[in-house]
Amino acid sequence: MSYEVIWEPEALAQAERFAKDDPHGVRQVFSAVDRLGGDPRPRGAFGSSDLLRTHVGIYRVMYEVKERRVLVTVIHLGRLR
């Protein structure tokens, strides 16, 4: 089963801001998020069964998995400190 992946507007806007300084890193984030559509709970993802976070390089992606709608929603993108 594959999941639809959507980005909350605020998370997408943050990705666009980060892309100005680190386009390669943000491309890696988009690639990793696209893969969540096939496996929304990959090894290395932390959190509860429906609210998770994963690291991609220097970035942290927080996302929500909704089983009934077969949906992954990216709710936050931030840099690790």
C-alpha positions in Angstrom: 0.0 0.0 0.0 1.4 3.4 -0.8 0.6 6.6 1.1 -0.1 10.0 -0.3 2.5 12.5 0.9 1.5 16.1 1.4 3.3 19.1 2.9 1.8 21.6 5.3 2.3 25.1 3.8 4.5 26.2 6.7 6.8 23.2 6.3 7.1 23.7 2.6 7.9 27.4 3.2 10.6 26.4 5.6 12.0 24.0 3.0 12.1 26.8 0.5 14.0 29.1 2.9 16.5 26.3 3.7 17.0 25.6 0.0 18.5 29.1 -0.5 21.5 28.1 1.6 21.6 24.3 1.1 19.8 23.2 -2.1 21.5 19.8 -2.0 20.4 19.1 1.5 16.9 20.1 0.9 16.8 17.9 -2.3 17.8 15.0 0.0 14.9 15.9 2.4 12.4 15.9 -0.5 13.7 12.5 -1.7 13.5 11.0 1.8 10.0 12.4 2.3 8.9 10.9 -1.1 10.1 7.5 0.1 7.8 7.8 3.2 4.9 7.2 0.8 6.1 3.6 0.4 7.2 3.1 4.0 5.9 5.7 6.5 7.7 4.1 9.4 11.3 3.4 8.3 14.0 2.3 10.6 15.3 5.3 12.4 12.0 7.2 12.6 11.0 8.0 16.2 7.8 8.9 17.9 4.3 7.4 18.4 2.5 5.3 15.9 1.0 8.3 14.1 3.3 11.3 14.9 6.9 10.6 13.9 10.2 12.4 13.2 13.2 11.4 11.2 16.5 13.0 10.4 17.8 13.6 6.9 21.4 15.0 7.1 21.2 18.1 9.2 17.4 18.3 9.0 14.6 17.0 11.2 11.3 16.1 9.5 8.2 15.8 11.7 5.2 14.1 10.1 1.9 12.5 10.8 0.6 9.2 9.5 -3.1 8.7 9.0 -4.0 5.1 8.3 -7.7 5.7 7.4 -6.8 8.1 4.7 -3.5 6.5 3.7 -1.8 9.8 4.1 1.6 11.1 5.3 1.5 14.8 6.2 4.8 16.7 6.8 4.1 19.2 9.5 7.5 20.6 10.4 11.0 20.9 8.9 13.8 22.1 11.1 17.6 22.1 11.3 19.4 20.0 13.9 21.6 21.9 16.4 
